[in-house]
Amino acid sequence: MFVMNGSGAKAWLFLLLLLIQDGKCIKWLALGRTGNDHVWTKETCTSAKNSGLLERKQARACRSTPDVMPSLVQAAKDTSTVCQQAFRHRRWNCSSIERAPNYTPELLTGTREQAFVYAMSAAAAVWRLARGCALGNLAACSCATPPRREPPSPSALISPSSFTATSVSFGSPSIKNSFKWGGCGDDVRSASRIAKRFLQGATPPGTGVTAKFMHAVNMHNNRAGRRAVEQSLTLECKCHGVSGSCSVRTCWRGLGSSGPVAAGSRLLRRYATAVEVRSRSGGRLPPLYHHDNLLYTTKSPDYCLPDKKRGSLGTVSRQCNGSSTGYESCEYLCCGRGHTTKTEEVLERCDCKYISCCYVKCKTCRRIVKTYECK
């Protein structure tokens, strides 16, 4: 039986407290399992806090503005969906995010993966809140205030949702100023302010410089996620005029219809170029990093083999692509251990034809399917 000495027990207790404090600001992602018909009141906010799903400042924000909670519930679902889609072919496939609020160590110890999840959760929150503002679902905001500056020249506004190149003469002086701000732009500024208030958890008390530094890193990554949504705003315009002449353009700044995926794509690129940082005196961040960088403090494991202490599930039995050279390839995903090939005959309907008015007749076809699985 293994017995810790006094100093070892204290060190383990300190680490445990640090991990608990460090992960509490993303425990709210467990709200993604809440039903869409859930009614948020001061009582349910307090209940969520008592259940460990919200930290103290988050519960306070929930009680003061319960109308934002449906947007945040959807943001929690978006975070899980976008993360698992982005990493589905990689050794770490973001499946551990489904364990919220009881995260595994790779989302608690300052890794690149933790940086991405913090940033992505903030981005999803801003996107959903901005959309809630535009739809009139939130009392604190509505449509975005129109910008003061003019839109760019018409040549910069061509998009399938606005107008085509043949519908306007770019050299015409009369066209240059034939626009007006209108529509309902997404109020990302107000949404970012609401999200920051909810996500900006309290600095862990009494756990020293290391915990304060980790908190500063997490809040930096939150801000990077919020900025990714701001940078996803695009200028959208509609044309008005006789026979599509586009004599007047109505323009607004919006987030489009792709959802938080656009911000997720930005953050995935920044995940690849994330910067390792070290603590300074007082637990502050060095003033050397751009607001858009993702920051991490601990190198990630390679996720090839199971390692509970580091949060690695391993890639044994993961399906891979035998003909690919990318992340989903068997060479990369199986970490050089090799793979097994399984061949299966699948029966499926084919060559279907309509007979008379409402009867479909199909043949049965046989198809050979090969799957590859990591050893």
C-alpha positions as CSV (number, residue, x, y, z in Angstrom):
1,M,0.0,0.0,0.0
2,F,1.3,3.4,-1.0
3,V,1.4,6.1,1.7
4,M,2.3,9.7,1.1
5,N,4.5,11.6,3.5
6,G,3.4,15.0,4.8
7,S,5.0,17.1,2.1
8,G,3.7,14.8,-0.7
9,A,0.2,15.0,0.7
10,K,0.3,18.7,0.8
11,A,1.6,19.0,-2.8
12,W,-1.1,16.6,-4.0
13,L,-3.8,18.6,-2.2
14,F,-2.5,21.8,-3.7
15,L,-2.6,20.3,-7.2
16,L,-6.1,19.0,-6.7
17,L,-7.3,22.4,-5.5
18,L,-5.6,24.1,-8.4
19,L,-7.3,21.8,-10.9
20,I,-10.7,22.3,-9.3
21,Q,-10.4,26.0,-9.4
22,D,-8.9,26.0,-12.9
23,G,-11.8,24.1,-14.5
24,K,-14.7,25.7,-12.9
25,C,-15.1,28.5,-15.5
26,I,-16.0,26.0,-18.2
27,K,-18.2,23.7,-16.1
28,W,-21.1,25.7,-17.6
29,L,-20.7,23.7,-20.8
30,A,-22.6,20.9,-19.1
31,L,-25.7,23.2,-19.6
32,G,-25.7,21.8,-23.1
33,R,-27.5,18.8,-21.8
34,T,-30.3,21.1,-20.6
35,G,-33.5,20.9,-22.6
36,N,-34.6,23.8,-24.8
37,D,-37.8,24.2,-22.9
38,H,-36.0,24.7,-19.6
39,V,-37.3,27.8,-17.8
40,W,-34.6,29.9,-16.2
41,T,-35.5,31.7,-12.9
42,K,-33.5,32.9,-9.9
43,E,-34.2,29.6,-8.3
44,T,-33.0,27.5,-11.2
45,C,-29.8,29.6,-11.4
46,T,-29.1,28.9,-7.8
47,S,-29.8,25.3,-8.3
48,A,-27.3,25.1,-11.2
49,K,-24.7,26.7,-8.9
50,N,-25.4,24.2,-6.2
51,S,-25.1,21.4,-8.7
52,G,-21.6,22.6,-9.7
53,L,-22.6,23.8,-13.2
54,L,-22.2,27.5,-12.5
55,E,-19.5,29.2,-10.5
56,R,-20.5,32.1,-8.1
57,K,-20.2,35.0,-10.5
58,Q,-21.9,33.1,-13.3
59,A,-24.8,32.3,-11.0
60,R,-25.1,35.9,-10.1
61,A,-25.2,36.9,-13.8
62,C,-27.8,34.2,-14.4
63,R,-30.0,35.5,-11.6
64,S,-29.8,39.1,-12.8
65,T,-30.4,38.4,-16.5
66,P,-32.0,34.9,-16.9
67,D,-33.1,35.8,-20.4
68,V,-29.6,35.2,-21.7
69,M,-29.5,31.6,-20.4
70,P,-31.2,29.9,-23.4
71,S,-28.6,31.5,-25.7
72,L,-25.8,30.2,-23.4
73,V,-27.3,26.7,-23.3
74,Q,-27.3,26.7,-27.1
75,A,-23.7,28.0,-27.0
76,A,-22.7,25.1,-24.8
77,K,-24.1,22.7,-27.4
78,D,-22.3,24.6,-30.2
79,T,-19.0,24.4,-28.4
80,S,-19.2,20.6,-28.1
81,T,-20.4,20.2,-31.7
82,V,-17.8,22.5,-33.3
83,C,-14.9,21.1,-31.2
84,Q,-15.7,17.5,-32.0
85,Q,-16.2,18.3,-35.7
86,A,-12.9,20.2,-35.8
87,F,-10.8,17.4,-34.1
88,R,-12.7,14.4,-35.3
89,H,-9.7,13.1,-37.3
90,R,-7.0,13.9,-34.7
91,R,-5.6,11.9,-31.9
92,W,-7.3,14.1,-29.4
93,N,-10.9,14.2,-30.8
94,C,-12.5,16.4,-28.1
95,S,-14.7,13.6,-26.9
96,S,-13.8,14.4,-23.3
97,I,-15.8,17.7,-23.5
98,E,-18.9,15.5,-23.1
99,R,-17.8,14.7,-19.6
100,A,-18.6,18.3,-18.4
101,P,-18.5,19.3,-15.6
102,N,-16.1,16.5,-14.6
103,Y,-13.3,17.1,-17.1
104,T,-10.3,15.0,-17.6
105,P,-6.8,16.5,-16.9
106,E,-6.1,17.7,-20.5
107,L,-8.8,20.3,-20.0
108,L,-7.6,21.3,-16.6
109,T,-3.8,21.6,-16.8
110,G,-3.3,24.5,-19.3
111,T,-2.8,22.5,-22.5
112,R,-3.5,23.7,-26.1
113,E,-6.7,21.7,-26.0
114,Q,-7.9,23.6,-22.9
115,A,-7.0,26.9,-24.7
116,F,-9.1,26.0,-27.7
117,V,-12.1,24.9,-25.5
118,Y,-12.0,28.2,-23.5
119,A,-11.8,30.3,-26.7
120,M,-14.4,28.3,-28.5
121,S,-16.9,28.4,-25.6
122,A,-16.5,32.2,-25.5
123,A,-16.9,32.5,-29.3
124,A,-20.1,30.4,-29.3
125,A,-21.5,32.4,-26.4
126,V,-20.9,35.7,-28.3
127,W,-22.4,34.3,-31.5
128,R,-25.6,33.0,-29.8
129,L,-26.0,36.2,-27.8
130,A,-25.6,38.4,-30.8
131,R,-28.2,36.4,-32.7
132,G,-30.5,36.6,-29.6
133,C,-30.0,40.4,-29.7
134,A,-31.0,40.6,-33.3
135,L,-34.1,38.4,-32.8
136,G,-35.3,40.6,-29.9
137,N,-34.9,37.8,-27.3
138,L,-32.7,39.8,-24.9
139,A,-33.7,42.9,-23.0
140,A,-30.2,44.3,-22.9
141,C,-29.6,44.6,-26.6
142,S,-31.3,44.6,-30.1
143,C,-29.9,45.4,-33.5
144,A,-26.4,46.8,-33.8
145,T,-25.9,50.5,-34.1
146,P,-25.2,51.3,-37.8
147,P,-21.5,52.2,-38.4
148,R,-20.7,55.8,-39.1
149,R,-18.3,55.1,-41.9
150,E,-19.5,54.3,-45.4
151,P,-19.4,50.8,-46.7
152,P,-16.5,49.8,-49.0
153,S,-16.8,50.3,-52.8
154,P,-19.4,48.0,-54.6
155,S,-16.6,45.8,-56.0
156,A,-15.8,44.6,-52.4
157,L,-19.4,43.7,-51.7
158,I,-20.0,41.0,-54.3
159,S,-21.5,37.9,-52.7
160,P,-24.2,35.4,-53.6
161,S,-26.5,36.9,-51.0
162,S,-26.2,40.4,-52.3
163,F,-25.8,41.1,-56.0
164,T,-23.8,39.9,-59.0
165,A,-21.0,41.7,-60.9
166,T,-23.3,42.3,-63.8
167,S,-26.0,44.1,-61.8
168,V,-23.9,47.3,-61.2
169,S,-21.4,49.4,-63.0
170,F,-18.5,49.8,-60.6
171,G,-17.1,52.9,-62.4
172,S,-20.3,54.9,-62.1
173,P,-19.9,57.8,-59.7
174,S,-23.7,57.7,-58.9
175,I,-23.4,54.2,-57.6
176,K,-20.5,54.9,-55.2
177,N,-22.8,56.8,-52.7
178,S,-26.1,55.0,-53.5
179,F,-26.3,53.1,-50.2
180,K,-27.9,53.3,-46.9
181,W,-27.4,51.5,-43.6
182,G,-30.4,49.4,-42.8
183,G,-31.5,45.9,-41.9
184,C,-30.7,44.5,-38.5
185,G,-27.0,44.0,-37.9
186,D,-25.7,41.5,-35.3
187,D,-24.8,43.5,-32.1
188,V,-21.5,41.7,-31.5
189,R,-20.3,44.5,-29.2
190,S,-23.2,44.1,-26.7
191,A,-23.1,40.3,-27.0
192,S,-19.3,40.3,-26.2
193,R,-19.9,42.5,-23.2
194,I,-22.7,40.1,-21.9
195,A,-20.5,37.1,-22.6
196,K,-17.5,38.6,-20.8
197,R,-19.6,39.3,-17.7
198,F,-20.8,35.7,-17.6
199,L,-17.5,34.0,-18.5
200,Q,-15.1,36.2,-16.6
201,G,-14.9,34.0,-13.5
202,A,-13.5,35.2,-10.2
203,T,-9.8,34.9,-9.6
204,P,-9.1,31.7,-7.5
205,P,-8.7,32.9,-3.9
206,G,-5.8,31.8,-1.7
207,T,-4.2,29.4,-4.2
208,G,-1.1,31.4,-5.0
209,V,0.6,32.9,-8.0
210,T,0.3,29.7,-10.2
211,A,-3.5,29.7,-10.0
212,K,-3.7,33.4,-10.7
213,F,-1.5,33.0,-13.7
214,M,-3.6,30.1,-15.0
215,H,-6.7,32.2,-14.5
216,A,-5.1,35.0,-16.5
217,V,-4.3,32.6,-19.3
218,N,-7.8,31.3,-19.4
219,M,-9.3,34.8,-19.5
220,H,-6.9,35.7,-22.3
221,N,-8.1,32.7,-24.3
222,N,-11.7,33.8,-23.6
223,R,-11.0,37.2,-25.1
224,A,-9.3,35.6,-28.1
225,G,-12.6,33.6,-28.7
226,R,-14.7,36.8,-28.4
227,R,-12.5,38.6,-30.9
228,A,-12.7,35.7,-33.3
229,V,-16.4,36.4,-33.6
230,E,-15.9,40.1,-34.0
231,Q,-13.5,39.3,-36.9
232,S,-16.1,37.0,-38.5
233,L,-18.5,40.0,-39.1
234,T,-19.0,40.6,-42.8
235,L,-20.7,43.3,-44.7
236,E,-24.0,42.1,-46.2
237,C,-26.0,44.1,-48.7
238,K,-29.3,43.9,-50.6
239,C,-29.9,45.7,-53.8
240,H,-33.0,47.8,-54.6
241,G,-34.0,49.2,-57.9
242,V,-36.0,48.7,-61.1
243,S,-35.2,45.3,-62.7
244,G,-32.4,44.6,-60.3
245,S,-30.5,47.7,-61.3
246,C,-29.1,48.1,-57.7
247,S,-29.6,51.9,-57.7
248,V,-29.7,51.7,-53.9
249,R,-27.9,49.3,-51.6
250,T,-29.1,48.5,-48.0
251,C,-26.1,47.3,-46.0
252,W,-25.5,45.9,-42.5
253,R,-22.8,44.0,-40.7
254,G,-23.8,40.4,-39.8
255,L,-22.4,37.0,-38.8
256,G,-23.9,35.1,-41.7
257,S,-25.6,31.7,-41.5
258,S,-22.7,29.4,-40.8
259,G,-23.1,29.7,-37.0
260,P,-20.0,29.6,-34.7
261,V,-18.2,27.4,-37.2
262,A,-16.6,30.4,-38.9
263,A,-15.1,31.5,-35.5
264,G,-14.2,27.8,-34.8
265,S,-12.2,27.7,-38.1
266,R,-10.2,30.8,-37.0
267,L,-9.5,29.3,-33.6
268,L,-8.4,26.0,-35.1
269,R,-5.7,27.8,-37.0
270,R,-4.7,29.6,-33.9
271,Y,-4.6,26.3,-32.0
272,A,-1.9,25.2,-34.4
273,T,0.2,28.3,-33.6
274,A,-0.6,28.6,-29.9
275,V,2.1,30.1,-27.7
276,E,3.6,28.6,-24.6
277,V,3.8,31.1,-21.7
278,R,5.5,31.2,-18.3
279,S,4.3,32.9,-15.2
280,R,5.7,36.3,-14.2
281,S,5.8,37.9,-10.8
282,G,2.3,38.4,-9.3
283,G,0.8,35.8,-11.7
284,R,0.5,38.3,-14.6
285,L,0.8,37.6,-18.3
286,P,3.9,38.9,-20.1
287,P,2.9,41.9,-22.3
288,L,4.3,40.2,-25.4
289,Y,1.4,38.4,-26.9
290,H,-1.2,39.5,-29.3
291,H,-4.8,39.4,-28.2
292,D,-5.6,36.9,-30.9
293,N,-3.0,34.3,-29.9
294,L,-4.1,31.2,-28.0
295,L,-1.9,30.7,-24.9
296,Y,-1.0,27.5,-23.1
297,T,1.2,26.6,-20.1
298,T,1.6,22.9,-20.3
299,K,2.7,20.7,-23.2
300,S,0.1,18.3,-24.4
301,P,0.6,14.5,-24.4
302,D,0.8,12.9,-27.8
303,Y,-2.5,11.1,-27.0
304,C,-1.3,7.9,-28.6
305,L,-1.7,5.6,-25.5
306,P,-4.1,5.8,-22.6
307,D,-2.8,7.9,-19.7
308,K,-5.4,8.9,-17.2
309,K,-3.0,11.3,-15.3
310,R,-2.6,13.4,-18.4
311,G,-6.1,12.9,-19.9
312,S,-5.1,10.8,-22.8
313,L,-7.6,8.2,-24.0
314,G,-5.2,6.8,-26.6
315,T,-6.1,5.8,-30.2
316,V,-6.4,2.1,-29.9
317,S,-9.4,0.8,-31.9
318,R,-9.9,4.2,-33.5
319,Q,-11.0,4.1,-37.1
320,C,-8.5,5.6,-39.6
321,N,-8.3,6.2,-43.3
322,G,-6.0,3.8,-45.1
323,S,-5.6,5.9,-48.2
324,S,-5.1,9.3,-46.6
325,T,-1.9,11.2,-45.7
326,G,-3.5,13.7,-43.4
327,Y,-4.5,13.7,-39.7
328,E,-7.0,10.9,-40.3
329,S,-4.4,8.6,-41.9
330,C,-3.6,5.3,-40.3
331,E,0.1,6.3,-40.1
332,Y,-0.6,9.3,-38.0
333,L,-3.6,8.3,-36.0
334,C,-2.2,4.9,-35.1
335,C,1.1,6.4,-34.0
336,G,3.1,3.9,-36.0
337,R,1.6,0.9,-34.2
338,G,-0.1,-0.4,-37.4
339,H,-3.7,-1.1,-38.1
340,T,-6.1,-3.9,-39.0
341,T,-8.2,-4.1,-42.1
342,K,-11.8,-5.4,-41.9
343,T,-13.8,-6.3,-44.9
344,E,-17.6,-6.4,-44.7
345,E,-20.2,-7.1,-47.3
346,V,-23.1,-4.7,-47.1
347,L,-26.6,-5.3,-48.7
348,E,-28.4,-2.1,-49.7
349,R,-31.3,-1.0,-51.9
350,C,-30.4,0.2,-55.4
351,D,-31.8,0.9,-58.9
352,C,-35.1,2.0,-57.4
353,K,-38.0,2.8,-59.8
354,Y,-41.4,4.2,-59.4
355,I,-44.1,1.7,-60.3
356,S,-47.5,3.2,-61.0
357,C,-48.3,6.1,-58.7
358,C,-47.0,5.1,-55.3
359,Y,-45.0,1.9,-55.4
360,V,-41.2,1.8,-55.5
361,K,-39.4,-1.3,-56.7
362,C,-35.7,-1.7,-55.9
363,K,-33.0,-4.2,-56.4
364,T,-30.7,-5.5,-53.7
365,C,-27.0,-4.7,-54.3
366,R,-23.9,-6.0,-52.6
367,R,-21.1,-3.6,-51.7
368,I,-17.7,-4.4,-50.1
369,V,-16.8,-2.0,-47.4
370,K,-13.3,-1.8,-45.9
371,T,-12.6,-0.3,-42.6
372,Y,-9.3,0.3,-40.9
373,E,-8.8,0.2,-37.1
374,C,-5.7,1.2,-35.1
375,K,-3.9,-1.5,-33.2
